Amino acid sequence: MREELKNWLLAEDAEDIAAFVERANEPLISFSEMLKKERKGTLCCQFTRLNAAAP
């Protein structure tokens, strides 16, 4: 059981690192600009897609 948990946690870390690397060259925007884009529905990133699918 411990080995399974360790492997699961390592896989989660690998996914997080891969997402970070994938988005490393995206332009930086301010928090207020991000909120404006999110409200308009024009913010395109993995985080918003994941949250949109959440209940």
N, C-alpha and C positions, 0 to 999 in steps of 0.2 A: 504494500500500500504506500509506504513512504517513497519508494522508487517511482511509482506512478505519479504521485504528487509532485515530486522533484521534476520529472519529465514534463508534466503539464505546465509547471511554473516556468521552466526553461523555454518551452514553446511559446508561452505568452510573452516572455521577454524578447524572444526572437522576432515575433510579430510586431511588437512595439518598436524595436530598433529598425526593422525593415520599413515601417511606416515613416519613421523619422527620416531615414536616409532618402526615401522616395520623395519626401516633401522638402528636403533641405534647400533646394534652389527656388522655392516659391517666394514671391515678394512679401516683404513684411508689411502689415497694415496695422493701424491703431485699433484698440479695442472698440472705440466708438464706430469706426468704419466697418469693423467686423459685424457689429450689431446692426448697422444700417443694411448691410448686404444680407444678413440673415433674415431680417424682417421682410426684405424685398423678395427673398427666395433665390437670391443670386450668389449666395455663398456656396462654393463648390469645393467640398473637401470631405474626406472620409469620416471625420468626426460628426458632421451634421447628418450624413447619410445613416450612420449607425444610430444616432439618437432619434432620427425620424422613424426608424423601424421599431424602436422601443415602445412598450405599452405606456 
